Amino acid sequence: MADGSTLLLISNGTAVTANLFKKLPFDVLRDFTPISTLGFFDLAILTSGASSINSRPDLLADAKANPLCAA
């Protein structure tokens, strides 16, 4: 409820849910207003030397062709 009295602490997991599920009961960009940053972090994506994934575009193409969730 948008009564101005609710404060929610969420993690980066909420931000990525929009890309993991076809339909959610909320819109991350519309329904939440960020007021502060708690921290920053680095992210590394590693693959085996035998993998056919050699770049970010390769990774995205593979993820789209082989989705892990049935959302």
CHARMM internal coordinates of N, CA and C (Angstrom, degrees):
IC EDIT
DIST 1 N 1 CA 1.4530
DIST 1 CA 1 C 1.5247
ANGL 1 N 1 CA 1 C 108.29
DIST 1 C 2 N 1.2844
ANGL 1 CA 1 C 2 N 117.55
DIHE 1 N 1 CA 1 C 2 N 133.39
DIST 2 N 2 CA 1.4625
ANGL 1 C 2 N 2 CA 122.33
DIHE 1 CA 1 C 2 N 2 CA -178.14
DIST 2 CA 2 C 1.5254
ANGL 2 N 2 CA 2 C 110.45
DIHE 1 C 2 N 2 CA 2 C -86.32
DIST 2 C 3 N 1.3337
ANGL 2 CA 2 C 3 N 116.01
DIHE 2 N 2 CA 2 C 3 N 66.80
DIST 3 N 3 CA 1.4613
ANGL 2 C 3 N 3 CA 120.31
DIHE 2 CA 2 C 3 N 3 CA -179.08
DIST 3 CA 3 C 1.5195
ANGL 3 N 3 CA 3 C 112.64
DIHE 2 C 3 N 3 CA 3 C -100.37
DIST 3 C 4 N 1.3289
ANGL 3 CA 3 C 4 N 116.91
DIHE 3 N 3 CA 3 C 4 N -0.43
DIST 4 N 4 CA 1.4490
ANGL 3 C 4 N 4 CA 121.16
DIHE 3 CA 3 C 4 N 4 CA 178.64
DIST 4 CA 4 C 1.5114
ANGL 4 N 4 CA 4 C 114.14
DIHE 3 C 4 N 4 CA 4 C 79.09
DIST 4 C 5 N 1.3181
ANGL 4 CA 4 C 5 N 118.90
DIHE 4 N 4 CA 4 C 5 N 4.95
DIST 5 N 5 CA 1.4606
ANGL 4 C 5 N 5 CA 120.33
DIHE 4 CA 4 C 5 N 5 CA -176.98
DIST 5 CA 5 C 1.5248
ANGL 5 N 5 CA 5 C 113.08
DIHE 4 C 5 N 5 CA 5 C -115.40
DIST 5 C 6 N 1.3199
ANGL 5 CA 5 C 6 N 118.00
DIHE 5 N 5 CA 5 C 6 N 11.46
DIST 6 N 6 CA 1.4591
ANGL 5 C 6 N 6 CA 121.03
DIHE 5 CA 5 C 6 N 6 CA -177.88
DIST 6 CA 6 C 1.5194
ANGL 6 N 6 CA 6 C 109.92
DIHE 5 C 6 N 6 CA 6 C -113.23
DIST 6 C 7 N 1.3204
ANGL 6 CA 6 C 7 N 115.82
DIHE 6 N 6 CA 6 C 7 N 130.93
DIST 7 N 7 CA 1.4542
ANGL 6 C 7 N 7 CA 121.66
DIHE 6 CA 6 C 7 N 7 CA 175.79
DIST 7 CA 7 C 1.5176
ANGL 7 N 7 CA 7 C 107.34
DIHE 6 C 7 N 7 CA 7 C -122.88
DIST 7 C 8 N 1.3138
ANGL 7 CA 7 C 8 N 117.28
DIHE 7 N 7 CA 7 C 8 N 130.48
DIST 8 N 8 CA 1.4529
ANGL 7 C 8 N 8 CA 122.51
DIHE 7 CA 7 C 8 N 8 CA -176.16
DIST 8 CA 8 C 1.5194
ANGL 8 N 8 CA 8 C 109.40
DIHE 7 C 8 N 8 CA 8 C -122.20
DIST 8 C 9 N 1.3201
ANGL 8 CA 8 C 9 N 116.20
DIHE 8 N 8 CA 8 C 9 N 133.99
DIST 9 N 9 CA 1.4577
ANGL 8 C 9 N 9 CA 121.80
DIHE 8 CA 8 C 9 N 9 CA 174.39
DIST 9 CA 9 C 1.5272
ANGL 9 N 9 CA 9 C 107.10
DIHE 8 C 9 N 9 CA 9 C -104.76
DIST 9 C 10 N 1.3339
ANGL 9 CA 9 C 10 N 116.04
DIHE 9 N 9 CA 9 C 10 N 118.24
DIST 10 N 10 CA 1.4590
ANGL 9 C 10 N 10 CA 120.40
DIHE 9 CA 9 C 10 N 10 CA -179.17
DIST 10 CA 10 C 1.5194
ANGL 10 N 10 CA 10 C 109.63
DIHE 9 C 10 N 10 CA 10 C -127.19
DIST 10 C 11 N 1.3054
ANGL 10 CA 10 C 11 N 115.57
DIHE 10 N 10 CA 10 C 11 N 162.21
DIST 11 N 11 CA 1.4631
ANGL 10 C 11 N 11 CA 120.42
DIHE 10 CA 10 C 11 N 11 CA 179.79
DIST 11 CA 11 C 1.5208
ANGL 11 N 11 CA 11 C 110.28
DIHE 10 C 11 N 11 CA 11 C -104.51
DIST 11 C 12 N 1.3023
ANGL 11 CA 11 C 12 N 115.54
DIHE 11 N 11 CA 11 C 12 N -179.38
DIST 12 N 12 CA 1.4665
ANGL 11 C 12 N 12 CA 120.00
DIHE 11 CA 11 C 12 N 12 CA 178.37
DIST 12 CA 12 C 1.5257
ANGL 12 N 12 CA 12 C 111.72
DIHE 11 C 12 N 12 CA 12 C -65.72
DIST 12 C 13 N 1.3252
ANGL 12 CA 12 C 13 N 117.84
DIHE 12 N 12 CA 12 C 13 N -16.04
DIST 13 N 13 CA 1.4634
ANGL 12 C 13 N 13 CA 120.87
DIHE 12 CA 12 C 13 N 13 CA 177.09
DIST 13 CA 13 C 1.5095
ANGL 13 N 13 CA 13 C 112.30
DIHE 12 C 13 N 13 CA 13 C -58.82
DIST 13 C 14 N 1.3089
ANGL 13 CA 13 C 14 N 117.24
DIHE 13 N 13 CA 13 C 14 N -35.09
DIST 14 N 14 CA 1.4616
ANGL 13 C 14 N 14 CA 121.47
DIHE 13 CA 13 C 14 N 14 CA 178.84
DIST 14 CA 14 C 1.5194
ANGL 14 N 14 CA 14 C 110.41
DIHE 13 C 14 N 14 CA 14 C -66.13
DIST 14 C 15 N 1.3054
ANGL 14 CA 14 C 15 N 116.65
DIHE 14 N 14 CA 14 C 15 N -36.80
DIST 15 N 15 CA 1.4646
ANGL 14 C 15 N 15 CA 120.43
DIHE 14 CA 14 C 15 N 15 CA -178.71
DIST 15 CA 15 C 1.5185
ANGL 15 N 15 CA 15 C 112.45
DIHE 14 C 15 N 15 CA 15 C -66.22
DIST 15 C 16 N 1.3121
ANGL 15 CA 15 C 16 N 118.23
DIHE 15 N 15 CA 15 C 16 N -34.57
DIST 16 N 16 CA 1.4582
ANGL 15 C 16 N 16 CA 120.28
DIHE 15 CA 15 C 16 N 16 CA -177.18
DIST 16 CA 16 C 1.5177
ANGL 16 N 16 CA 16 C 113.24
DIHE 15 C 16 N 16 CA 16 C -86.56
DIST 16 C 17 N 1.3271
ANGL 16 CA 16 C 17 N 118.32
DIHE 16 N 16 CA 16 C 17 N -11.17
DIST 17 N 17 CA 1.4649
ANGL 16 C 17 N 17 CA 120.21
DIHE 16 CA 16 C 17 N 17 CA -177.29
DIST 17 CA 17 C 1.5245
ANGL 17 N 17 CA 17 C 112.33
DIHE 16 C 17 N 17 CA 17 C -61.41
DIST 17 C 18 N 1.3134
ANGL 17 CA 17 C 18 N 117.72
DIHE 17 N 17 CA 17 C 18 N -31.12
DIST 18 N 18 CA 1.4656
ANGL 17 C 18 N 18 CA 120.06
DIHE 17 CA 17 C 18 N 18 CA -179.57
DIST 18 CA 18 C 1.5198
ANGL 18 N 18 CA 18 C 111.33
DIHE 17 C 18 N 18 CA 18 C -61.62
DIST 18 C 19 N 1.3200
ANGL 18 CA 18 C 19 N 117.54
DIHE 18 N 18 CA 18 C 19 N -28.55
DIST 19 N 19 CA 1.4613
ANGL 18 C 19 N 19 CA 120.91
DIHE 18 CA 18 C 19 N 19 CA 179.36
DIST 19 CA 19 C 1.5197
ANGL 19 N 19 CA 19 C 113.19
DIHE 18 C 19 N 19 CA 19 C -90.88
DIST 19 C 20 N 1.3177
ANGL 19 CA 19 C 20 N 117.25
DIHE 19 N 19 CA 19 C 20 N -11.15
DIST 20 N 20 CA 1.4585
ANGL 19 C 20 N 20 CA 120.68
DIHE 19 CA 19 C 20 N 20 CA -178.58
DIST 20 CA 20 C 1.5250
ANGL 20 N 20 CA 20 C 113.57
DIHE 19 C 20 N 20 CA 20 C -95.13
DIST 20 C 21 N 1.3262
ANGL 20 CA 20 C 21 N 116.92
DIHE 20 N 20 CA 20 C 21 N -24.74
DIST 21 N 21 CA 1.4574
ANGL 20 C 21 N 21 CA 120.79
DIHE 20 CA 20 C 21 N 21 CA -175.26
DIST 21 CA 21 C 1.5228
ANGL 21 N 21 CA 21 C 110.87
DIHE 20 C 21 N 21 CA 21 C -124.97
DIST 21 C 22 N 1.3205
ANGL 21 CA 21 C 22 N 116.00
DIHE 21 N 21 CA 21 C 22 N 142.89
DIST 22 N 22 CA 1.4679
ANGL 21 C 22 N 22 CA 120.59
DIHE 21 CA 21 C 22 N 22 CA -179.28
DIST 22 CA 22 C 1.5199
ANGL 22 N 22 CA 22 C 111.64
DIHE 21 C 22 N 22 CA 22 C -70.12
DIST 22 C 23 N 1.3360
ANGL 22 CA 22 C 23 N 117.33
DIHE 22 N 22 CA 22 C 23 N -34.94
DIST 23 N 23 CA 1.4643
ANGL 22 C 23 N 23 CA 120.20
DIHE 22 CA 22 C 23 N 23 CA -177.51
DIST 23 CA 23 C 1.5268
ANGL 23 N 23 CA 23 C 109.10
DIHE 22 C 23 N 23 CA 23 C -141.58
DIST 23 C 24 N 1.3212
ANGL 23 CA 23 C 24 N 115.50
DIHE 23 N 23 CA 23 C 24 N 132.16
DIST 24 N 24 CA 1.4573
ANGL 23 C 24 N 24 CA 122.13
DIHE 23 CA 23 C 24 N 24 CA 178.01
DIST 24 CA 24 C 1.5302
ANGL 24 N 24 CA 24 C 108.90
DIHE 23 C 24 N 24 CA 24 C -127.10
DIST 24 C 25 N 1.3196
ANGL 24 CA 24 C 25 N 117.88
DIHE 24 N 24 CA 24 C 25 N 156.68
DIST 25 N 25 CA 1.4693
ANGL 24 C 25 N 25 CA 119.79
DIHE 24 CA 24 C 25 N 25 CA 178.69
DIST 25 CA 25 C 1.5287
ANGL 25 N 25 CA 25 C 112.51
DIHE 24 C 25 N 25 CA 25 C -79.42
DIST 25 C 26 N 1.3300
ANGL 25 CA 25 C 26 N 117.58
DIHE 25 N 25 CA 25 C 26 N 6.97
DIST 26 N 26 CA 1.4619
ANGL 25 C 26 N 26 CA 121.69
DIHE 25 CA 25 C 26 N 26 CA 178.60
DIST 26 CA 26 C 1.5203
ANGL 26 N 26 CA 26 C 109.42
DIHE 25 C 26 N 26 CA 26 C -147.59
DIST 26 C 27 N 1.3259
ANGL 26 CA 26 C 27 N 115.47
DIHE 26 N 26 CA 26 C 27 N 161.89
DIST 27 N 27 CA 1.4560
ANGL 26 C 27 N 27 CA 122.79
DIHE 26 CA 26 C 27 N 27 CA 175.76
DIST 27 CA 27 C 1.5253
ANGL 27 N 27 CA 27 C 106.93
DIHE 26 C 27 N 27 CA 27 C -112.21
DIST 27 C 28 N 1.3206
ANGL 27 CA 27 C 28 N 117.57
DIHE 27 N 27 CA 27 C 28 N 115.60
DIST 28 N 28 CA 1.4596
ANGL 27 C 28 N 28 CA 121.83
DIHE 27 CA 27 C 28 N 28 CA -174.65
DIST 28 CA 28 C 1.5307
ANGL 28 N 28 CA 28 C 111.42
DIHE 27 C 28 N 28 CA 28 C -57.68
DIST 28 C 29 N 1.3156
ANGL 28 CA 28 C 29 N 117.40
DIHE 28 N 28 CA 28 C 29 N -42.11
DIST 29 N 29 CA 1.4626
ANGL 28 C 29 N 29 CA 120.31
DIHE 28 CA 28 C 29 N 29 CA -177.05
DIST 29 CA 29 C 1.5226
ANGL 29 N 29 CA 29 C 112.74
DIHE 28 C 29 N 29 CA 29 C -77.43
DIST 29 C 30 N 1.3153
ANGL 29 CA 29 C 30 N 118.12
DIHE 29 N 29 CA 29 C 30 N -34.39
DIST 30 N 30 CA 1.4627
ANGL 29 C 30 N 30 CA 121.56
DIHE 29 CA 29 C 30 N 30 CA -177.03
DIST 30 CA 30 C 1.5240
ANGL 30 N 30 CA 30 C 113.29
DIHE 29 C 30 N 30 CA 30 C -86.94
DIST 30 C 31 N 1.3250
ANGL 30 CA 30 C 31 N 117.87
DIHE 30 N 30 CA 30 C 31 N -37.79
DIST 31 N 31 CA 1.4595
ANGL 30 C 31 N 31 CA 121.33
DIHE 30 CA 30 C 31 N 31 CA -170.20
DIST 31 CA 31 C 1.5261
ANGL 31 N 31 CA 31 C 115.03
DIHE 30 C 31 N 31 CA 31 C -90.89
DIST 31 C 32 N 1.3307
ANGL 31 CA 31 C 32 N 118.56
DIHE 31 N 31 CA 31 C 32 N -11.55
DIST 32 N 32 CA 1.4585
ANGL 31 C 32 N 32 CA 121.37
DIHE 31 CA 31 C 32 N 32 CA -179.24
DIST 32 CA 32 C 1.5253
ANGL 32 N 32 CA 32 C 109.79
DIHE 31 C 32 N 32 CA 32 C -123.76
DIST 32 C 33 N 1.3162
ANGL 32 CA 32 C 33 N 116.66
DIHE 32 N 32 CA 32 C 33 N 141.20
DIST 33 N 33 CA 1.4605
ANGL 32 C 33 N 33 CA 122.17
DIHE 32 CA 32 C 33 N 33 CA 176.70
DIST 33 CA 33 C 1.5204
ANGL 33 N 33 CA 33 C 108.71
DIHE 32 C 33 N 33 CA 33 C -119.75
DIST 33 C 34 N 1.3259
ANGL 33 CA 33 C 34 N 118.03
DIHE 33 N 33 CA 33 C 34 N 112.80
DIST 34 N 34 CA 1.4664
ANGL 33 C 34 N 34 CA 119.22
DIHE 33 CA 33 C 34 N 34 CA 179.75
DIST 34 CA 34 C 1.5281
ANGL 34 N 34 CA 34 C 110.70
DIHE 33 C 34 N 34 CA 34 C -69.73
DIST 34 C 35 N 1.3405
ANGL 34 CA 34 C 35 N 115.36
DIHE 34 N 34 CA 34 C 35 N 139.53
DIST 35 N 35 CA 1.4629
ANGL 34 C 35 N 35 CA 119.51
DIHE 34 CA 34 C 35 N 35 CA 178.57
DIST 35 CA 35 C 1.5269
ANGL 35 N 35 CA 35 C 112.17
DIHE 34 C 35 N 35 CA 35 C -120.21
DIST 35 C 36 N 1.3235
ANGL 35 CA 35 C 36 N 117.41
DIHE 35 N 35 CA 35 C 36 N -13.15
DIST 36 N 36 CA 1.4558
ANGL 35 C 36 N 36 CA 120.53
DIHE 35 CA 35 C 36 N 36 CA -178.74
DIST 36 CA 36 C 1.5282
ANGL 36 N 36 CA 36 C 109.79
DIHE 35 C 36 N 36 CA 36 C -162.80
DIST 36 C 37 N 1.3184
ANGL 36 CA 36 C 37 N 115.78
DIHE 36 N 36 CA 36 C 37 N 157.70
DIST 37 N 37 CA 1.4617
ANGL 36 C 37 N 37 CA 122.17
DIHE 36 CA 36 C 37 N 37 CA 173.38
DIST 37 CA 37 C 1.5227
ANGL 37 N 37 CA 37 C 107.90
DIHE 36 C 37 N 37 CA 37 C -105.42
DIST 37 C 38 N 1.3128
ANGL 37 CA 37 C 38 N 116.59
DIHE 37 N 37 CA 37 C 38 N 128.20
DIST 38 N 38 CA 1.4570
ANGL 37 C 38 N 38 CA 120.69
DIHE 37 CA 37 C 38 N 38 CA 178.93
DIST 38 CA 38 C 1.5146
ANGL 38 N 38 CA 38 C 112.17
DIHE 37 C 38 N 38 CA 38 C -83.63
DIST 38 C 39 N 1.3105
ANGL 38 CA 38 C 39 N 116.65
DIHE 38 N 38 CA 38 C 39 N -30.29
DIST 39 N 39 CA 1.4521
ANGL 38 C 39 N 39 CA 119.16
DIHE 38 CA 38 C 39 N 39 CA -178.70
DIST 39 CA 39 C 1.5146
ANGL 39 N 39 CA 39 C 111.39
DIHE 38 C 39 N 39 CA 39 C 177.74
DIST 39 C 40 N 1.2975
ANGL 39 CA 39 C 40 N 115.34
DIHE 39 N 39 CA 39 C 40 N 172.56
DIST 40 N 40 CA 1.4509
ANGL 39 C 40 N 40 CA 122.73
DIHE 39 CA 39 C 40 N 40 CA 177.69
DIST 40 CA 40 C 1.5198
ANGL 40 N 40 CA 40 C 108.45
DIHE 39 C 40 N 40 CA 40 C -122.72
DIST 40 C 41 N 1.3063
ANGL 40 CA 40 C 41 N 117.40
DIHE 40 N 40 CA 40 C 41 N 153.89
DIST 41 N 41 CA 1.4551
ANGL 40 C 41 N 41 CA 120.59
DIHE 40 CA 40 C 41 N 41 CA 179.27
DIST 41 CA 41 C 1.5131
ANGL 41 N 41 CA 41 C 109.85
DIHE 40 C 41 N 41 CA 41 C -147.70
DIST 41 C 42 N 1.3049
ANGL 41 CA 41 C 42 N 115.18
DIHE 41 N 41 CA 41 C 42 N 155.47
DIST 42 N 42 CA 1.4617
ANGL 41 C 42 N 42 CA 121.29
DIHE 41 CA 41 C 42 N 42 CA 176.66
DIST 42 CA 42 C 1.5198
ANGL 42 N 42 CA 42 C 109.06
DIHE 41 C 42 N 42 CA 42 C -94.00
DIST 42 C 43 N 1.3012
ANGL 42 CA 42 C 43 N 116.08
DIHE 42 N 42 CA 42 C 43 N 154.57
DIST 43 N 43 CA 1.4479
ANGL 42 C 43 N 43 CA 122.05
DIHE 42 CA 42 C 43 N 43 CA 178.82
DIST 43 CA 43 C 1.5229
ANGL 43 N 43 CA 43 C 108.34
DIHE 42 C 43 N 43 CA 43 C -133.52
DIST 43 C 44 N 1.3069
ANGL 43 CA 43 C 44 N 115.65
DIHE 43 N 43 CA 43 C 44 N 129.40
DIST 44 N 44 CA 1.4653
ANGL 43 C 44 N 44 CA 121.01
DIHE 43 CA 43 C 44 N 44 CA 176.71
DIST 44 CA 44 C 1.5236
ANGL 44 N 44 CA 44 C 108.47
DIHE 43 C 44 N 44 CA 44 C -119.33
DIST 44 C 45 N 1.3032
ANGL 44 CA 44 C 45 N 116.74
DIHE 44 N 44 CA 44 C 45 N 134.66
DIST 45 N 45 CA 1.4589
ANGL 44 C 45 N 45 CA 122.46
DIHE 44 CA 44 C 45 N 45 CA 175.68
DIST 45 CA 45 C 1.5210
ANGL 45 N 45 CA 45 C 106.37
DIHE 44 C 45 N 45 CA 45 C -115.44
DIST 45 C 46 N 1.3226
ANGL 45 CA 45 C 46 N 115.65
DIHE 45 N 45 CA 45 C 46 N 116.35
DIST 46 N 46 CA 1.4555
ANGL 45 C 46 N 46 CA 121.50
DIHE 45 CA 45 C 46 N 46 CA -176.01
DIST 46 CA 46 C 1.5187
ANGL 46 N 46 CA 46 C 110.31
DIHE 45 C 46 N 46 CA 46 C -115.63
DIST 46 C 47 N 1.3163
ANGL 46 CA 46 C 47 N 116.82
DIHE 46 N 46 CA 46 C 47 N 144.74
DIST 47 N 47 CA 1.4634
ANGL 46 C 47 N 47 CA 121.53
DIHE 46 CA 46 C 47 N 47 CA 175.75
DIST 47 CA 47 C 1.5213
ANGL 47 N 47 CA 47 C 108.95
DIHE 46 C 47 N 47 CA 47 C -130.19
DIST 47 C 48 N 1.2982
ANGL 47 CA 47 C 48 N 115.16
DIHE 47 N 47 CA 47 C 48 N 161.87
DIST 48 N 48 CA 1.4606
ANGL 47 C 48 N 48 CA 121.79
DIHE 47 CA 47 C 48 N 48 CA 177.12
DIST 48 CA 48 C 1.5251
ANGL 48 N 48 CA 48 C 109.19
DIHE 47 C 48 N 48 CA 48 C -68.32
DIST 48 C 49 N 1.3125
ANGL 48 CA 48 C 49 N 116.25
DIHE 48 N 48 CA 48 C 49 N 152.29
DIST 49 N 49 CA 1.4583
ANGL 48 C 49 N 49 CA 120.55
DIHE 48 CA 48 C 49 N 49 CA 175.70
DIST 49 CA 49 C 1.5235
ANGL 49 N 49 CA 49 C 112.30
DIHE 48 C 49 N 49 CA 49 C -61.69
DIST 49 C 50 N 1.3388
ANGL 49 CA 49 C 50 N 116.74
DIHE 49 N 49 CA 49 C 50 N -24.24
DIST 50 N 50 CA 1.4623
ANGL 49 C 50 N 50 CA 121.32
DIHE 49 CA 49 C 50 N 50 CA 179.31
DIST 50 CA 50 C 1.5306
ANGL 50 N 50 CA 50 C 112.52
DIHE 49 C 50 N 50 CA 50 C -85.14
DIST 50 C 51 N 1.3191
ANGL 50 CA 50 C 51 N 117.27
DIHE 50 N 50 CA 50 C 51 N -4.83
DIST 51 N 51 CA 1.4613
ANGL 50 C 51 N 51 CA 121.51
DIHE 50 CA 50 C 51 N 51 CA -177.76
DIST 51 CA 51 C 1.5248
ANGL 51 N 51 CA 51 C 111.41
DIHE 50 C 51 N 51 CA 51 C -72.29
DIST 51 C 52 N 1.3113
ANGL 51 CA 51 C 52 N 115.71
DIHE 51 N 51 CA 51 C 52 N 150.70
DIST 52 N 52 CA 1.4662
ANGL 51 C 52 N 52 CA 120.21
DIHE 51 CA 51 C 52 N 52 CA 175.22
DIST 52 CA 52 C 1.5332
ANGL 52 N 52 CA 52 C 110.91
DIHE 51 C 52 N 52 CA 52 C -84.96
DIST 52 C 53 N 1.3244
ANGL 52 CA 52 C 53 N 117.22
DIHE 52 N 52 CA 52 C 53 N -2.86
DIST 53 N 53 CA 1.4666
ANGL 52 C 53 N 53 CA 121.78
DIHE 52 CA 52 C 53 N 53 CA 179.58
DIST 53 CA 53 C 1.5261
ANGL 53 N 53 CA 53 C 108.32
DIHE 52 C 53 N 53 CA 53 C -88.89
DIST 53 C 54 N 1.3358
ANGL 53 CA 53 C 54 N 115.53
DIHE 53 N 53 CA 53 C 54 N 113.16
DIST 54 N 54 CA 1.4659
ANGL 53 C 54 N 54 CA 121.39
DIHE 53 CA 53 C 54 N 54 CA -177.43
DIST 54 CA 54 C 1.5215
ANGL 54 N 54 CA 54 C 113.31
DIHE 53 C 54 N 54 CA 54 C -121.46
DIST 54 C 55 N 1.3357
ANGL 54 CA 54 C 55 N 116.98
DIHE 54 N 54 CA 54 C 55 N -2.14
DIST 55 N 55 CA 1.4645
ANGL 54 C 55 N 55 CA 120.37
DIHE 54 CA 54 C 55 N 55 CA -178.30
DIST 55 CA 55 C 1.5234
ANGL 55 N 55 CA 55 C 108.94
DIHE 54 C 55 N 55 CA 55 C -155.43
DIST 55 C 56 N 1.3200
ANGL 55 CA 55 C 56 N 115.54
DIHE 55 N 55 CA 55 C 56 N 169.37
DIST 56 N 56 CA 1.4629
ANGL 55 C 56 N 56 CA 119.93
DIHE 55 CA 55 C 56 N 56 CA 177.59
DIST 56 CA 56 C 1.5330
ANGL 56 N 56 CA 56 C 111.44
DIHE 55 C 56 N 56 CA 56 C -62.20
DIST 56 C 57 N 1.3360
ANGL 56 CA 56 C 57 N 119.58
DIHE 56 N 56 CA 56 C 57 N -43.24
DIST 57 N 57 CA 1.4676
ANGL 56 C 57 N 57 CA 119.08
DIHE 56 CA 56 C 57 N 57 CA 176.02
DIST 57 CA 57 C 1.5349
ANGL 57 N 57 CA 57 C 112.40
DIHE 56 C 57 N 57 CA 57 C -59.21
DIST 57 C 58 N 1.3383
ANGL 57 CA 57 C 58 N 117.53
DIHE 57 N 57 CA 57 C 58 N -37.77
DIST 58 N 58 CA 1.4698
ANGL 57 C 58 N 58 CA 120.59
DIHE 57 CA 57 C 58 N 58 CA 176.22
DIST 58 CA 58 C 1.5249
ANGL 58 N 58 CA 58 C 110.25
DIHE 57 C 58 N 58 CA 58 C -61.41
DIST 58 C 59 N 1.3320
ANGL 58 CA 58 C 59 N 116.53
DIHE 58 N 58 CA 58 C 59 N -43.78
DIST 59 N 59 CA 1.4588
ANGL 58 C 59 N 59 CA 121.47
DIHE 58 CA 58 C 59 N 59 CA -179.53
DIST 59 CA 59 C 1.5252
ANGL 59 N 59 CA 59 C 110.87
DIHE 58 C 59 N 59 CA 59 C -62.37
DIST 59 C 60 N 1.3263
ANGL 59 CA 59 C 60 N 117.18
DIHE 59 N 59 CA 59 C 60 N -46.03
DIST 60 N 60 CA 1.4672
ANGL 59 C 60 N 60 CA 120.79
DIHE 59 CA 59 C 60 N 60 CA -179.74
DIST 60 CA 60 C 1.5217
ANGL 60 N 60 CA 60 C 111.44
DIHE 59 C 60 N 60 CA 60 C -63.97
DIST 60 C 61 N 1.3271
ANGL 60 CA 60 C 61 N 117.25
DIHE 60 N 60 CA 60 C 61 N -41.44
DIST 61 N 61 CA 1.4644
ANGL 60 C 61 N 61 CA 120.67
DIHE 60 CA 60 C 61 N 61 CA 178.87
DIST 61 CA 61 C 1.5299
ANGL 61 N 61 CA 61 C 110.54
DIHE 60 C 61 N 61 CA 61 C -63.62
DIST 61 C 62 N 1.3315
ANGL 61 CA 61 C 62 N 117.34
DIHE 61 N 61 CA 61 C 62 N -41.81
DIST 62 N 62 CA 1.4581
ANGL 61 C 62 N 62 CA 121.03
DIHE 61 CA 61 C 62 N 62 CA 178.96
DIST 62 CA 62 C 1.5241
ANGL 62 N 62 CA 62 C 110.68
DIHE 61 C 62 N 62 CA 62 C -66.48
DIST 62 C 63 N 1.3236
ANGL 62 CA 62 C 63 N 117.48
DIHE 62 N 62 CA 62 C 63 N -41.15
DIST 63 N 63 CA 1.4734
ANGL 62 C 63 N 63 CA 120.93
DIHE 62 CA 62 C 63 N 63 CA 179.48
DIST 63 CA 63 C 1.5257
ANGL 63 N 63 CA 63 C 111.31
DIHE 62 C 63 N 63 CA 63 C -63.81
DIST 63 C 64 N 1.3215
ANGL 63 CA 63 C 64 N 117.60
DIHE 63 N 63 CA 63 C 64 N -39.11
DIST 64 N 64 CA 1.4678
ANGL 63 C 64 N 64 CA 121.00
DIHE 63 CA 63 C 64 N 64 CA 178.46
DIST 64 CA 64 C 1.5253
ANGL 64 N 64 CA 64 C 111.41
DIHE 63 C 64 N 64 CA 64 C -69.72
DIST 64 C 65 N 1.3148
ANGL 64 CA 64 C 65 N 116.56
DIHE 64 N 64 CA 64 C 65 N -35.85
DIST 65 N 65 CA 1.4748
ANGL 64 C 65 N 65 CA 120.32
DIHE 64 CA 64 C 65 N 65 CA -179.17
DIST 65 CA 65 C 1.5266
ANGL 65 N 65 CA 65 C 112.36
DIHE 64 C 65 N 65 CA 65 C -77.62
DIST 65 C 66 N 1.3305
ANGL 65 CA 65 C 66 N 116.85
DIHE 65 N 65 CA 65 C 66 N -24.86
DIST 66 N 66 CA 1.4635
ANGL 65 C 66 N 66 CA 121.76
DIHE 65 CA 65 C 66 N 66 CA -176.55
DIST 66 CA 66 C 1.5242
ANGL 66 N 66 CA 66 C 111.78
DIHE 65 C 66 N 66 CA 66 C -133.31
DIST 66 C 67 N 1.3415
ANGL 66 CA 66 C 67 N 118.08
DIHE 66 N 66 CA 66 C 67 N 67.03
DIST 67 N 67 CA 1.4734
ANGL 66 C 67 N 67 CA 120.02
DIHE 66 CA 66 C 67 N 67 CA -177.22
DIST 67 CA 67 C 1.5382
ANGL 67 N 67 CA 67 C 111.28
DIHE 66 C 67 N 67 CA 67 C -63.94
DIST 67 C 68 N 1.3348
ANGL 67 CA 67 C 68 N 115.17
DIHE 67 N 67 CA 67 C 68 N 143.54
DIST 68 N 68 CA 1.4604
ANGL 67 C 68 N 68 CA 120.51
DIHE 67 CA 67 C 68 N 68 CA -179.41
DIST 68 CA 68 C 1.5142
ANGL 68 N 68 CA 68 C 112.98
DIHE 67 C 68 N 68 CA 68 C -89.13
DIST 68 C 69 N 1.3158
ANGL 68 CA 68 C 69 N 118.27
DIHE 68 N 68 CA 68 C 69 N -25.88
DIST 69 N 69 CA 1.4673
ANGL 68 C 69 N 69 CA 119.28
DIHE 68 CA 68 C 69 N 69 CA -178.55
DIST 69 CA 69 C 1.5263
ANGL 69 N 69 CA 69 C 109.73
DIHE 68 C 69 N 69 CA 69 C -111.82
DIST 69 C 70 N 1.3048
ANGL 69 CA 69 C 70 N 114.58
DIHE 69 N 69 CA 69 C 70 N 153.72
DIST 70 N 70 CA 1.4653
ANGL 69 C 70 N 70 CA 121.07
DIHE 69 CA 69 C 70 N 70 CA -179.74
DIST 70 CA 70 C 1.5182
ANGL 70 N 70 CA 70 C 109.62
DIHE 69 C 70 N 70 CA 70 C -105.26
DIST 70 C 71 N 1.3212
ANGL 70 CA 70 C 71 N 116.80
DIHE 70 N 70 CA 70 C 71 N 46.48
DIST 71 N 71 CA 1.4708
ANGL 70 C 71 N 71 CA 121.23
DIHE 70 CA 70 C 71 N 71 CA -176.24
DIST 71 CA 71 C 1.5130
ANGL 71 N 71 CA 71 C 111.15
DIHE 70 C 71 N 71 CA 71 C -72.07
END
COOR INIT
IC SEED 1 N 1 CA 1 C
IC BUILD
